[in-house]
Amino acid sequence: MKLSEHSFYFGWLTSRCVHIFFIPFILFFSLSAFSQPTDSGSEAGMNKLLKADSLYQAEAYNSALHYYREAWAYHTKNGGCKEAILAQTGASLMTGLLREPSLAKAQLIGLQDSITCCAGYENVLQAHIRQALALLYNKEREFDRAVHEQEKALAGFIQTYGDRHPTVIRSYYLLGDTYLRMEQYQHADSLLHQVLDLSDHLPDSGAMDILRGMTHISLGNNYERLRNYAEAQRHHKKALALFQRHLPGQHPSIAKSFLGIADSFSRLGELDHAMDYYEKSLAIQMLAFGQDSPTVAKTLGRIGIVYFRKGQWLRARDYFSRSLNIQKCQEINENLQLQLVSTLSRLGIVAGKLETPDCALEYYHEALQMVLAMKNPSIDRILTIYSNIVSLYQELKDYDSALSYQNETFKLIKKISDGENNLRFGTYYLKMAHLYLMKRQFVFAETYARRALKIHLDHLGPDHPDIVTCYMALGTSCMRQKVSFRAQEAFDYFQKALTISLNHLGEEHNITGYLYSRIGEFYEMNDQFDSAIHYLKKGNEIRAFSKQNPTLAEYYFNLGGTYYNATLLNFKTVGGHDNSGLLDSALHYFHLAVQVQEEMYGFKSPDISNYYNALGKAYFTKLDWKQSIQAYELAIAGNMTNKQRKLNASFIDPENYYDGDFLLASMIGKAQVLSKLGTDPSTIIKMLRQCDQLIRQLRQSNYLENDKIRLGTTATNVYERAITLCLENHQEGDSLLHHAFYFSERNKGMVLFSDLKGRTNHINSTIPKALLESERNLKKEQHRFRQLVASTNDSLRKLDYQEQLHQVITSHQELMDYLKESHPDYYQLKYQEKIAPPEEVQKELGPDKALIEYFLNDKSLFVFTLTHQELWLDTLSLTDSLDSRLNTFQHQLQAPPDPDMLDVLAYNELATELYRLLLDKPLSHLPADIQSLVIVPDGELAQLNFGTLVKPGPSNETVSRFSQLPYVIKDYDLHYAASANLWVESIKQTSEANHHARYAFGGFAPAYDSLPGKEERWPDMLASLVRAGEVQLPGAEKEVQEIAEIMDGDAWLGAEATASRFREKAPEYSVVHLAMHALLDDQEPLNSCLVFSPYTETRTERDTTGSNNPETDYLLYASDIYSMQLPNRMAVLSACNTGRGQIKKGEGVMSLSRAFMYAGCPTQTISLWNVSDLASSTIMVQFYEYLADGLSVDASLRNAQLHYLNNSGHPVYSHPYYWASFITIGDSSPIAFRESRAITVIAFGLGLLLVMGIGIVLYKKQMKK
């Protein structure tokens, strides 16, 4: 807050700073109450006093001090006691304002002892002295003391004059002004309105109208601080009308009113109107104060701000420089220092825009040093400078430096704030949201935007114009996450913002234009291109960008993107021909974006790279390979941190770049064009390998699993093109087939694989255990808070959880940065993503096993088939109906069949059709001795049981029962893996799991006799089961009990099958078996959960790792499992849908099974749909019988399912719905169940025999004695 003009009595507030304003006849009113000149001599003394007052108003403090001293001397010599004290009060005040506030305050305090000579005037003189002290305390920002002195002064004036005297009203005004500077706006508003109410009871006079005018100015400034700019302008216009009624046209008070009106217009975005009023104010100020006065300097600065906001930065710099030159010629005091700080900061902002960042930082650091050198540094000023530096680094795309200064900002705000629910924190959070939007970390941006919105709503209400920017940031962060339902949410936020903006700011405001542009982006995402173009152009017309404005480049880029996407849609409609000119329009706007951006920032910046990528893509679509490759090369060159414009075509350094995502797009695009140009395949493969290297780096730099998984979509495009290229150029005996397999594997489950390797490397690491434990705990906390965010409907709680999640992620980032620097070997080991080559996979297969791996894109299906000696790659063309056929088939499998409508032939037709497409070619390669298949699916295939497909044959047309069909499962043992790499890793994990197991088997079968809490608090799916009477699973307890007897294991049944007991006991077993309900959440995978027995008051054990909330602690969420360590050999998830979930491109299914794999369990038996309680119980018991006989996991499950199929009885139970839900994932080798319990029994027996033998020997010795 800056103090600029001073007086005894009047204060006024501009948009950010407090100023004291003084008019010459106010002191006369005070004196007239107790002093009238009696002769020309005393009149001469009064004139000196009034002359001093007038010079004070003109900020000529030295001259004012001279006349106050003359008046003091005159009245002291001529016996005017009260006049002499008033003059001395004025002189002391001038001394304090100029240079020595401590001396001035001491003089004023001493002066209080001199008033006894003025009998009858002690109270009023004491009040005037206290009022002067209040002004000095205000200058020193000692507001509490200022209020104390002003209240004492007010009491003295009331005692002397009563409560409706002009002097009393003026004192109320000054007290209100002090509260204004203390930012206690409601209190200030009350006192200032009290001034207006009291003045209405006094006779009309020019002097009272002037006081009313000054009160309206202060109220206007108060409303401006409350960001109610329309109300602020109303008060400033009232003040202007009052001043124009009584004052000359060139009076400074009129200039002040013009200035206040201009400020409000500026805040409302009406820059032309603002400029008109600033010019009017400036003309008066130059006449009244001279061209080199501080007042003129401040107004020049305001005009500079208007030019800045118009994007006319050179003119803005000119006005700021003129302001700085005037200020540097003034006599230095703290008031002037604050003005200099503002001007230096503004020049820093302009220097940043004019691409002279070093100059900008010099201005900022000079301003910062000036503030810090003050006796009482203004925290708000420091925050403003930090904010400007953050903005500069944002412009430079140096987000790490920007975040560093934001952290300093946070510390300062926390230091001066009582709690986080204040507007300073709101502004900080909004700035953080914008920063993370620029970093394209949209989840973080959303978290901060929500926090900012909450604070602004709490303080400003739902209809305040400043809420608009919060909704804009929140909407943008949701929309940029590129998820359909989040886009609709974003649109709702934009509509809320638009309503407020239209009501308060108007149709022509810049922010309204911005919102129209964002709405245009929404329509583009939804392929509504006509609406998108309409809103984008409408937004641009309102915003009226200058030619040198990066936002103009962004507008051109968005509009070009809309035309380009419309082109692609048009291609689909008309068969690949662009007769509409849409593509040419796209190219036109992309070129304009590049032109504006290069004029602003040169040829090196992330945005330049992005815009050239768009050009490359558009030219590629136009089949102009030469222009396309040129654009991609310029995109790569613009992204490199070196200074060269031209690119070495043979080498791209994927280490030193501005933006990894843009660089990846450039490299992919260039590889695609090189392929069209017939470039040597080895050159293209080399570039694609560099793309792969870059993808690994981006995965390591993305600490959020969601960000890593989102990267998978882009990575899939890279690997798809690489596989296609390898296949097109493959010749017998070359290595391209192995390259193709490598790229396929790189696209499957790499996030999960990297995490599993990280957990393994923890075990073998020499890093201090405390650091490893910290990392484990931080990841555990991440999963916990993600689940809380996903499961919480309360908006305030969700906001708190999001904030805590962000804090945990930030701590994890800092820890990983430390490990990267201090333990680089461990860091590289942790993030190594070595792909198992085909030879290593083949070694694990053996002579009787084959692996079939799928890679699916929109047009083709690539199928790799491996035996222990051979590798084949087949490409199958797809029609658009694959998805629909898969969906139809899945529906037949997953829906309980109607006994009266069993259509075996319809099932056979679809099952054989899918067999021909998916298995016919790969199985044709296999030798006759292959008995077992490892299936590595892709996309929607990950939720298909391949064993239910039917081998074509003429006899199929005559079957009448489902059990008679030649299912694939009748020929092969089947198990599945997310990738060949993960399958090999699961085999390695098996030995570790066997090492950890103490007991063979632990089964859990809960009971659901009563659920805790109210029904509305239950998960929706569980409540539906309760209402349908299907919540009990009578076969589950029987299933677990029978299996425990077979395996000589432990069974936790009914009320004993709790989540807390599972957490405690599960790691001890070789196999854990969970027969219970599972609740699937397709939208929030971390919110999927297993339902254990609810907590009851009769049980004393509590969960020390969970929520300890009896209403929720029976739910074991996926996020909980992710944070556990489960070194089991196998987990059998005998519940519904434990293998289903969201399918993430390049990563697979986000299921409960994935959580168990992440937790360290190498094998899972899972379900693909809602299982029948009785059927699953029967199959599971039989499954363990075969396991106990030493069969492999896949063979055991196959035999159990075929046993059920062959003995199903009623024809309906031979339908695959009943027997085919379960599949196995991971290592399928046999499990030595009974060894662990047998060894325990043998060891116990041997120990017992040993003890008995020793006892017998000791007994015999005793008997001999």
Secondary structure as GFF3:
##gff-version 3
##sequence-region A 1 1265
A	DSSP	beta_strand	10	13	.	.	.	ID=ss1
A	DSSP	beta_strand	18	21	.	.	.	ID=ss2
A	DSSP	alpha_helix	26	32	.	.	.	ID=ss3
A	DSSP	alpha_helix	40	57	.	.	.	ID=ss4
A	DSSP	alpha_helix	61	77	.	.	.	ID=ss5
A	DSSP	alpha_helix	81	98	.	.	.	ID=ss6
A	DSSP	alpha_helix	101	111	.	.	.	ID=ss7
A	DSSP	three_ten_helix	112	117	.	.	.	ID=ss8
A	DSSP	alpha_helix	122	139	.	.	.	ID=ss9
A	DSSP	alpha_helix	143	161	.	.	.	ID=ss10
A	DSSP	alpha_helix	166	181	.	.	.	ID=ss11
A	DSSP	alpha_helix	185	199	.	.	.	ID=ss12
A	DSSP	alpha_helix	206	225	.	.	.	ID=ss13
A	DSSP	alpha_helix	229	246	.	.	.	ID=ss14
A	DSSP	alpha_helix	252	267	.	.	.	ID=ss15
A	DSSP	alpha_helix	271	289	.	.	.	ID=ss16
A	DSSP	alpha_helix	294	309	.	.	.	ID=ss17
A	DSSP	alpha_helix	313	328	.	.	.	ID=ss18
A	DSSP	alpha_helix	334	353	.	.	.	ID=ss19
A	DSSP	alpha_helix	357	372	.	.	.	ID=ss20
A	DSSP	alpha_helix	379	395	.	.	.	ID=ss21
A	DSSP	alpha_helix	399	416	.	.	.	ID=ss22
A	DSSP	alpha_helix	423	438	.	.	.	ID=ss23
A	DSSP	alpha_helix	442	460	.	.	.	ID=ss24
A	DSSP	alpha_helix	467	479	.	.	.	ID=ss25
A	DSSP	alpha_helix	484	504	.	.	.	ID=ss26
A	DSSP	alpha_helix	510	525	.	.	.	ID=ss27
A	DSSP	alpha_helix	529	543	.	.	.	ID=ss28
A	DSSP	alpha_helix	550	574	.	.	.	ID=ss29
A	DSSP	alpha_helix	582	601	.	.	.	ID=ss30
A	DSSP	alpha_helix	606	621	.	.	.	ID=ss31
A	DSSP	alpha_helix	625	639	.	.	.	ID=ss32
A	DSSP	alpha_helix	660	676	.	.	.	ID=ss33
A	DSSP	alpha_helix	681	701	.	.	.	ID=ss34
A	DSSP	alpha_helix	705	729	.	.	.	ID=ss35
A	DSSP	alpha_helix	736	746	.	.	.	ID=ss36
A	DSSP	alpha_helix	750	763	.	.	.	ID=ss37
A	DSSP	alpha_helix	769	791	.	.	.	ID=ss38
A	DSSP	alpha_helix	795	822	.	.	.	ID=ss39
A	DSSP	alpha_helix	824	830	.	.	.	ID=ss40
A	DSSP	alpha_helix	838	845	.	.	.	ID=ss41
A	DSSP	beta_strand	849	856	.	.	.	ID=ss42
A	DSSP	beta_strand	860	866	.	.	.	ID=ss43
A	DSSP	beta_strand	871	877	.	.	.	ID=ss44
A	DSSP	alpha_helix	882	894	.	.	.	ID=ss45
A	DSSP	alpha_helix	904	918	.	.	.	ID=ss46
A	DSSP	alpha_helix	920	924	.	.	.	ID=ss47
A	DSSP	beta_strand	932	936	.	.	.	ID=ss48
A	DSSP	three_ten_helix	939	943	.	.	.	ID=ss49
A	DSSP	three_ten_helix	946	948	.	.	.	ID=ss50
A	DSSP	three_ten_helix	954	958	.	.	.	ID=ss51
A	DSSP	three_ten_helix	962	964	.	.	.	ID=ss52
A	DSSP	three_ten_helix	968	970	.	.	.	ID=ss53
A	DSSP	beta_strand	973	976	.	.	.	ID=ss54
A	DSSP	alpha_helix	980	996	.	.	.	ID=ss55
A	DSSP	beta_strand	999	1006	.	.	.	ID=ss56
A	DSSP	three_ten_helix	1015	1017	.	.	.	ID=ss57
A	DSSP	alpha_helix	1020	1027	.	.	.	ID=ss58
A	DSSP	alpha_helix	1034	1047	.	.	.	ID=ss59
A	DSSP	beta_strand	1050	1054	.	.	.	ID=ss60
A	DSSP	alpha_helix	1059	1065	.	.	.	ID=ss61
A	DSSP	three_ten_helix	1066	1068	.	.	.	ID=ss62
A	DSSP	beta_strand	1069	1075	.	.	.	ID=ss63
A	DSSP	beta_strand	1077	1079	.	.	.	ID=ss64
A	DSSP	three_ten_helix	1085	1087	.	.	.	ID=ss65
A	DSSP	beta_strand	1089	1091	.	.	.	ID=ss66
A	DSSP	beta_strand	1115	1117	.	.	.	ID=ss67
A	DSSP	alpha_helix	1118	1122	.	.	.	ID=ss68
A	DSSP	beta_strand	1130	1134	.	.	.	ID=ss69
A	DSSP	beta_strand	1142	1144	.	.	.	ID=ss70
A	DSSP	beta_strand	1148	1150	.	.	.	ID=ss71
A	DSSP	alpha_helix	1152	1158	.	.	.	ID=ss72
A	DSSP	beta_strand	1163	1167	.	.	.	ID=ss73
A	DSSP	alpha_helix	1173	1188	.	.	.	ID=ss74
A	DSSP	alpha_helix	1193	1206	.	.	.	ID=ss75
A	DSSP	three_ten_helix	1211	1214	.	.	.	ID=ss76
A	DSSP	alpha_helix	1216	1219	.	.	.	ID=ss77
A	DSSP	beta_strand	1222	1226	.	.	.	ID=ss78
A	DSSP	alpha_helix	1233	1264	.	.	.	ID=ss79
###
